[in-house]
Amino acid sequence: GTLTRISLQSVGSDAIDLVHASVTLAPGGAYRAAGLALGAKFARAETFVTLDGEGADCRIDGAYLLSGTAHADATLKVTHAGPGGTTSELFQGAVRDRARAVFQGKIVVARDAQHTDARQNHHALMLTEGCEVDAKPELEIWADDVQCAHGNTIGALDENALFYARSRGIPQDQARALLTDAFIAEAFDRIEDETLRGWLHATAQGWLGTQP
């Protein structure tokens, strides 16, 4: 069977928001998660997944958009305890003003979890000076026949893409928003339900001011 979880974290700048999800996958089980975080005074979302059975499959995608003094923390731990499991994680974020984002992602592959395929990616844009992004991707591998990788990038918008957009007559603020929109939307691409995918993307566009 497949468990799907779609979430939107949006509680206001003065709130404290703590969420924890714990999932154990049986042989052949699948977990699908995707979400968007807009931050709070302090927001932390924890996701712990154990792939306990052979051939279990985990996919976790997330995005965050933070402004003002908002804080959002995404903490994930995926443990491959059985053989032949797959994990794919993709997080995309954009931060501005004095906001702070934290990404902590750990994938553990136990000694008996041979033939694991685990991929983790986190990418963030710092839109203004004064914001902060802290990322800590980790792989802990005890098996010897696996395919595992992680990637992490934190930077600014592509100046060449901005220049191209400006040369096409798009004002700078709008060009920055459109490029950020395209960047964030990648985190929603794998949501199979078109309505849910559109809902999260429209929420992100509302934050960015790029709604059609």
C-alpha positions in Angstrom: 0.0 0.0 0.0 0.9 3.7 -0.3 0.5 6.4 2.3 0.5 10.0 0.9 0.8 13.1 3.1 0.5 16.6 1.8 1.1 19.5 4.2 1.0 23.3 4.4 2.6 25.0 7.3 1.2 28.6 7.7 0.3 29.7 11.2 1.4 33.4 11.4 4.6 35.1 12.5 3.9 35.0 16.3 3.1 31.3 16.5 5.2 28.3 17.6 4.4 25.3 15.4 5.8 21.8 16.1 4.9 18.8 14.0 6.2 15.2 14.1 5.5 12.3 11.8 6.7 8.8 12.3 6.2 6.1 9.6 7.3 2.4 9.3 7.1 0.8 5.9 6.4 -2.9 5.5 7.8 -5.0 2.5 6.7 -3.3 -0.7 5.2 -0.3 1.2 5.4 3.2 -0.1 5.4 6.7 1.5 4.8 9.9 -0.4 5.2 13.3 1.3 5.2 16.8 0.0 4.7 20.1 1.7 5.3 23.9 1.8 6.4 25.8 4.9 5.9 29.5 5.3 7.5 29.7 8.7 6.5 31.1 12.1 8.2 32.6 15.1 9.5 29.0 15.5 8.4 26.2 13.2 9.9 22.7 13.2 8.6 19.7 11.2 10.1 16.3 12.0 9.7 13.3 9.7 11.1 9.9 10.8 10.7 7.0 8.3 11.9 3.4 8.7 12.0 1.2 5.7 11.6 -2.1 7.5 10.7 -4.4 4.7 12.3 -5.4 1.4 11.5 -3.2 -1.5 10.0 -0.3 0.5 10.0 3.1 -1.2 10.1 6.5 0.4 9.8 9.9 -1.3 9.8 13.2 0.6 9.6 16.6 -1.2 9.4 19.9 0.5 9.6 23.7 -0.1 9.9 26.7 2.1 9.4 30.4 1.6 10.4 32.6 4.5 10.4 36.4 5.0 10.5 38.9 7.9 11.8 37.1 11.0 10.2 33.7 10.2 11.9 30.5 11.2 11.4 27.1 9.7 13.2 23.9 10.5 12.8 20.6 8.5 14.4 17.6 10.2 14.3 14.2 8.5 15.7 10.8 9.4 15.2 7.9 7.0 16.4 4.6 8.1 16.9 1.7 5.7 16.6 -1.4 7.8 15.6 -3.9 5.1 17.1 -4.7 1.7 16.2 -3.2 -1.7 14.7 0.0 -0.5 14.6 3.3 -2.2 14.5 6.9 -0.9 14.4 10.1 -2.8 14.3 13.5 -1.0 14.1 16.9 -2.7 13.8 20.2 -0.8 13.8 23.7 -2.4 13.7 26.9 -0.4 13.9 30.7 -0.7 14.6 33.1 2.2 14.6 36.9 2.5 14.8 39.7 5.1 16.0 38.3 8.4 14.3 34.9 8.1 16.1 31.7 8.9 15.8 28.2 7.4 17.2 25.0 8.8 17.4 21.7 6.9 18.7 18.6 8.7 18.4 15.4 6.7 19.9 12.1 7.6 19.8 8.8 5.8 20.9 5.7 7.6 21.6 2.4 5.8 21.9 -0.5 8.1 24.2 -3.4 7.5 21.4 -5.7 6.3 20.0 -3.1 3.9 21.9 -4.2 0.8 20.8 -2.9 -2.6 19.6 0.4 -1.1 19.2 3.3 -3.5 19.0 6.6 -1.5 19.2 10.2 -2.8 18.9 13.4 -0.9 19.0 17.0 -2.4 18.5 20.4 -0.7 18.8 23.6 -2.6 18.1 27.1 -1.3 18.1 30.7 -2.6 19.1 33.7 -0.4 17.1 36.5 -1.9 18.4 39.4 0.3 21.2 40.1 2.7 20.6 39.3 6.3 18.8 36.0 5.9 20.2 32.7 6.9 20.1 29.1 5.7 21.7 26.3 7.7 21.9 22.9 6.0 23.2 19.6 7.4 22.8 16.7 5.0 24.1 13.3 6.2 24.6 9.8 5.0 25.4 7.0 7.4 26.1 3.8 5.5 26.9 0.4 7.0 26.1 -1.8 4.0 28.6 -2.2 1.1 26.3 -2.8 -1.9 24.3 0.4 -2.2 23.8 3.5 -4.3 23.6 6.6 -2.1 24.3 10.3 -2.8 23.4 13.8 -1.4 23.6 17.3 -2.8 23.3 20.7 -1.2 23.5 24.2 -2.7 22.9 27.6 -1.2 23.2 30.7 -3.3 21.5 33.6 -5.1 19.4 33.8 -8.3 21.3 33.3 -11.5 22.4 36.8 -12.7 22.4 35.6 -16.4 18.8 34.5 -16.1 17.9 37.8 -14.5 19.7 39.8 -17.2 17.8 37.8 -19.9 14.5 38.4 -18.3 15.2 42.1 -18.0 16.3 42.2 -21.6 12.8 40.9 -22.5 11.2 43.9 -20.8 10.3 42.2 -17.5 10.8 44.5 -14.4 13.5 43.4 -12.0 11.3 42.6 -9.1 8.9 40.6 -11.3 11.8 38.8 -12.9 13.2 37.7 -9.5 9.8 36.5 -8.4 9.2 34.5 -11.6 12.7 32.8 -11.4 12.1 32.0 -7.7 8.6 30.6 -8.6 10.2 28.2 -11.2 12.8 27.1 -8.7 10.3 26.4 -5.9 7.9 24.6 -8.2 10.3 21.8 -8.7 9.5 20.6 -5.2 5.9 20.0 -6.3 6.5 18.3 -9.6 6.2 14.7 -8.3 2.9 15.2 -6.5 0.6 12.9 -8.5 -2.7 14.5 -7.6 -3.0 17.5 -9.9 -5.4 19.4 -7.6 -3.0 19.1 -4.6 0.0 20.0 -6.7 -1.8 23.1 -8.0 -2.9 24.1 -4.5 0.6 24.1 -3.1 2.0 25.9 -6.1 -0.8 28.5 -6.0 0.0 29.1 -2.3 3.7 29.6 -3.2 2.7 32.0 -6.0 0.6 34.0 -3.6 3.7 34.5 -1.4 5.8 35.4 -4.4 3.2 37.6 -6.1 3.3 35.7 -9.3 -0.2 34.3 -9.5 -1.7 34.6 -13.0 
